[in-house]
Amino acid sequence: MEFTDDQLLRYSRHIILPEVGGKGQEKILNAKVLIIGAGGLGCPVGYYLTAAGVGTIGLIDNDTVEMSNLQRQIAHNVHTIGMPKVESAARTFQALNPDVNIIKIQKRLSKDDILDVIKDYDIVVDGSDNFPTRYLVNDACVMAKKPLVSGAILKFEGQVTTIIPGEGPCYRCLFEDPPPPGLVPSCQEAGVLGVLPGVIGGLQATEVLKLILGKGEVLNGELLIYNALKTSFRKVKIPKNPLCAICGENPTITELIDYNEGYCSLP
């Protein structure tokens, strides 16, 4: 493709990188990424992918902006309180880079529609705030063979992993089933350091760009854990479970499952 003068200027720091160059930036501009959740993680992921020039960004969330969100959800502001998060975030992202096509999906995913939602995207990013969605997204991406970049945060700690169906373990290889209700506190109950989503969301956006470019090593088969109080990172190997219910040798989950709302939430 031929870049416009504005694009050459906007993406110049990418284009001069040998690992990216014009061809890499073209890949970014042609990429389609779905971000699930427009909250703590979805905001920085969307911000950086928009800045990078990802051509199409799908943004799905069924919630509205509240004052308590503003401590960490950086795509929203006091003027968008009460507005659907997808609308608020889309306005912010498009003000940064109007060339990016933001597709707003204001709904909660279910087993009946998720495969139809993800089918048009190259990569899925999970920034959801509850376990039912997290497991539904994992299972759907495994079935549809869609790369998935998963992140989670709580208090002062966050984690990131990248799931490439057919090439490594999935989320159920690490955590077989959702925890029972009440076992893990939610953000509302336990709190979360406001800057933590920026660190984890930035890492998720980095994983997405590496997948698009086909450069570097992604966290396939690894869980990266960040502790803000200790300023420490550690990697944990995730072995592929041959008995995994969704990606194992003889899967027992052959249809998507909607877990009920009683399962605990993530921040």
C-alpha positions as CSV (number, residue, x, y, z in Angstrom):
1,M,0.0,0.0,0.0
2,E,1.0,3.6,-0.4
3,F,1.1,5.6,2.8
4,T,-0.3,9.1,2.9
5,D,2.0,11.9,4.1
6,D,0.1,12.0,7.4
7,Q,0.6,8.3,7.9
8,L,4.3,8.5,7.1
9,L,4.7,11.1,9.8
10,R,2.4,9.4,12.3
11,Y,4.0,6.0,12.0
12,S,7.6,7.2,11.3
13,R,8.9,5.7,14.6
14,H,7.5,2.3,13.6
15,I,8.7,2.5,10.0
16,I,12.3,3.2,10.9
17,L,12.4,0.1,13.0
18,P,13.9,-2.7,10.9
19,E,11.6,-5.3,12.6
20,V,8.6,-3.3,11.5
21,G,9.3,-1.1,8.5
22,G,6.7,-0.2,5.9
23,K,5.6,-3.8,5.4
24,G,5.1,-4.3,9.1
25,Q,3.1,-1.1,9.4
26,E,0.9,-2.2,6.5
27,K,0.2,-5.4,8.4
28,I,-0.8,-3.4,11.4
29,L,-3.1,-1.1,9.4
30,N,-4.8,-4.2,7.9
31,A,-5.2,-6.0,11.2
32,K,-8.5,-6.6,12.9
33,V,-8.5,-7.0,16.7
34,L,-11.4,-7.6,19.1
35,I,-11.1,-6.2,22.6
36,I,-13.5,-7.7,25.1
37,G,-14.2,-5.2,27.8
38,A,-13.8,-1.4,27.8
39,G,-12.7,-1.2,31.4
40,G,-9.3,-1.3,33.2
41,L,-7.5,-3.4,30.7
42,G,-9.5,-2.7,27.6
43,C,-8.8,1.1,27.9
44,P,-4.9,0.9,27.7
45,V,-5.0,-1.9,25.2
46,G,-7.3,0.1,22.9
47,Y,-5.4,3.3,23.4
48,Y,-2.1,1.7,22.3
49,L,-3.5,-0.4,19.5
50,T,-5.2,2.8,18.2
51,A,-2.0,4.7,18.4
52,A,-0.2,1.9,16.6
53,G,-2.7,2.1,13.7
54,V,-4.5,-1.2,14.0
55,G,-7.0,-0.8,11.2
56,T,-10.1,-2.2,12.8
57,I,-10.7,-2.5,16.5
58,G,-13.9,-4.2,17.8
59,L,-14.9,-3.1,21.3
60,I,-17.5,-5.0,23.2
61,D,-18.9,-4.1,26.6
62,N,-22.4,-3.8,28.1
63,D,-21.6,-1.4,30.9
64,T,-21.8,2.4,31.4
65,V,-19.2,4.7,32.8
66,E,-19.3,5.4,36.5
67,M,-17.2,7.8,38.7
68,S,-15.5,4.8,40.4
69,N,-14.1,3.7,37.0
70,L,-12.1,6.9,36.5
71,Q,-9.3,5.9,38.9
72,R,-8.0,3.3,36.4
73,Q,-10.1,3.3,33.2
74,I,-8.2,5.9,31.3
75,A,-10.4,6.1,28.1
76,H,-13.3,7.6,30.1
77,N,-13.7,11.0,31.8
78,V,-16.2,13.0,34.0
79,H,-18.0,14.2,30.9
80,T,-18.8,10.6,29.8
81,I,-20.2,9.3,33.1
82,G,-23.5,7.5,32.4
83,M,-22.5,6.9,28.8
84,P,-22.0,3.4,27.4
85,K,-18.3,2.5,27.8
86,V,-18.0,1.4,24.2
87,E,-19.2,4.9,23.1
88,S,-16.9,6.7,25.6
89,A,-13.9,4.7,24.7
90,A,-14.5,4.9,20.9
91,R,-14.7,8.7,21.2
92,T,-11.3,8.8,23.0
93,F,-9.6,6.4,20.6
94,Q,-10.9,8.1,17.4
95,A,-9.7,11.5,18.7
96,L,-6.3,10.0,18.9
97,N,-6.3,8.4,15.5
98,P,-9.4,9.0,13.3
99,D,-8.1,6.6,10.6
100,V,-8.8,3.6,12.9
101,N,-12.2,1.9,12.4
102,I,-13.8,1.4,15.8
103,I,-16.7,-1.1,15.8
104,K,-18.8,-0.6,18.9
105,I,-20.7,-3.6,20.3
106,Q,-22.8,-2.8,23.4
107,K,-23.8,-6.2,24.7
108,R,-22.6,-9.0,26.9
109,L,-21.2,-12.0,25.1
110,S,-23.1,-15.4,25.3
111,K,-22.5,-18.8,24.0
112,D,-25.2,-18.1,21.3
113,D,-23.4,-15.2,19.7
114,I,-19.7,-15.2,20.6
115,L,-18.5,-17.3,17.6
116,D,-20.4,-15.0,15.3
117,V,-18.8,-12.0,17.0
118,I,-15.2,-13.2,16.8
119,K,-15.2,-14.7,13.4
120,D,-14.2,-11.5,11.6
121,Y,-11.2,-10.7,13.8
122,D,-7.6,-11.9,13.5
123,I,-6.8,-11.7,17.3
124,V,-9.0,-11.5,20.4
125,V,-7.9,-9.6,23.6
126,D,-9.6,-10.6,26.8
127,G,-9.9,-7.7,29.2
128,S,-13.2,-9.0,30.8
129,D,-13.9,-8.6,34.5
130,N,-15.6,-11.9,35.3
131,F,-14.8,-15.6,35.1
132,P,-17.9,-16.7,33.1
133,T,-16.8,-14.4,30.2
134,R,-13.1,-15.5,30.6
135,Y,-13.9,-19.2,30.2
136,L,-16.4,-18.5,27.4
137,V,-13.9,-16.5,25.4
138,N,-11.2,-19.1,25.9
139,D,-13.4,-21.9,24.7
140,A,-14.7,-20.0,21.8
141,C,-11.2,-19.0,20.6
142,V,-10.0,-22.6,20.9
143,M,-13.0,-23.8,18.8
144,A,-12.5,-21.0,16.2
145,K,-8.7,-21.2,16.3
146,K,-8.3,-17.5,17.1
147,P,-5.2,-16.3,18.9
148,L,-6.2,-14.9,22.3
149,V,-4.2,-12.5,24.6
150,S,-5.6,-12.8,28.1
151,G,-4.9,-10.5,31.0
152,A,-6.1,-10.2,34.6
153,I,-5.5,-7.8,37.6
154,L,-6.3,-7.8,41.3
155,K,-5.0,-5.5,44.1
156,F,-1.3,-5.1,43.2
157,E,-0.7,-8.1,40.9
158,G,-1.5,-8.8,37.3
159,Q,-0.9,-11.6,34.8
160,V,-0.7,-12.0,31.0
161,T,-0.6,-15.0,28.7
162,T,-1.1,-15.6,25.0
163,I,-3.1,-18.6,23.8
164,I,-2.5,-19.9,20.3
165,P,-4.9,-22.8,19.6
166,G,-3.2,-25.8,18.2
167,E,0.2,-24.6,19.2
168,G,0.1,-24.4,23.0
169,P,-2.0,-24.7,26.1
170,C,-5.3,-22.8,26.7
171,Y,-6.6,-21.1,29.8
172,R,-8.3,-24.3,31.0
173,C,-4.9,-26.1,30.9
174,L,-3.9,-23.7,33.7
175,F,-7.2,-23.3,35.5
176,E,-9.5,-26.2,34.7
177,D,-12.8,-24.7,35.8
178,P,-14.0,-21.3,37.2
179,P,-13.6,-20.9,40.9
180,P,-16.7,-21.4,43.1
181,P,-18.6,-18.2,44.0
182,G,-17.0,-16.2,46.7
183,L,-13.6,-17.7,46.6
184,V,-11.9,-14.9,44.7
185,P,-12.8,-11.3,45.7
186,S,-13.8,-8.8,43.0
187,C,-12.1,-5.4,42.4
188,Q,-15.0,-3.8,44.2
189,E,-14.4,-6.0,47.2
190,A,-10.6,-6.1,47.3
191,G,-9.5,-3.0,45.3
192,V,-6.9,-2.5,42.6
193,L,-4.0,-0.1,42.2
194,G,-5.1,2.4,39.5
195,V,-1.9,2.2,37.4
196,L,-1.8,-1.6,37.4
197,P,-4.1,-2.0,34.4
198,G,-1.8,0.3,32.4
199,V,1.1,-2.1,32.9
200,I,-0.9,-5.3,32.1
201,G,-2.8,-3.7,29.3
202,G,0.4,-2.4,27.8
203,L,1.8,-5.9,27.9
204,Q,-1.3,-7.2,26.2
205,A,-1.1,-4.6,23.4
206,T,2.6,-5.6,22.9
207,E,1.6,-9.2,22.5
208,V,-1.0,-8.3,19.9
209,L,1.5,-6.3,17.9
210,K,4.1,-9.1,18.0
211,L,1.4,-11.5,16.7
212,I,0.5,-9.1,13.9
213,L,4.1,-8.6,12.9
214,G,5.2,-12.2,13.4
215,K,8.2,-10.9,15.4
216,G,9.7,-11.8,18.7
217,E,8.4,-14.3,21.2
218,V,4.9,-14.2,22.6
219,L,3.8,-15.7,25.9
220,N,2.5,-18.9,24.3
221,G,2.8,-21.6,27.1
222,E,3.9,-19.0,29.7
223,L,2.1,-16.9,32.3
224,L,3.8,-13.6,33.0
225,I,3.0,-12.4,36.6
226,Y,3.7,-8.8,37.6
227,N,3.8,-7.6,41.3
228,A,3.6,-3.9,41.6
229,L,4.7,-3.7,45.2
230,K,7.9,-5.7,44.6
231,T,8.4,-4.3,41.0
232,S,9.0,-7.9,39.9
233,F,8.1,-10.0,37.0
234,R,8.2,-13.8,36.9
235,K,7.3,-16.3,34.2
236,V,5.5,-19.6,34.9
237,K,5.5,-22.4,32.4
238,I,2.0,-23.6,31.4
239,P,2.2,-27.2,30.3
240,K,-0.4,-28.3,27.7
241,N,-2.8,-30.7,29.4
242,P,-3.5,-33.7,27.2
243,L,-6.7,-34.2,29.3
244,C,-7.9,-30.6,28.9
245,A,-11.7,-30.5,28.5
246,I,-11.5,-28.1,25.5
247,C,-8.1,-28.5,23.8
248,G,-7.0,-31.9,24.9
249,E,-6.6,-35.1,22.9
250,N,-10.2,-36.1,23.6
251,P,-12.2,-32.9,24.4
252,T,-15.3,-33.3,26.5
253,I,-16.5,-29.8,26.0
254,T,-18.0,-29.8,22.5
255,E,-20.5,-27.0,23.0
256,L,-20.0,-23.6,24.5
257,I,-21.1,-23.1,28.1
258,D,-22.7,-20.0,29.7
259,Y,-21.7,-20.1,33.4
260,N,-24.1,-18.3,35.7
261,E,-23.7,-14.8,37.2
262,G,-22.9,-16.4,40.6
263,Y,-19.3,-16.9,39.6
264,C,-16.9,-14.4,41.1
265,S,-15.8,-11.3,39.2
266,L,-12.3,-10.0,38.3
267,P,-11.4,-6.3,38.5
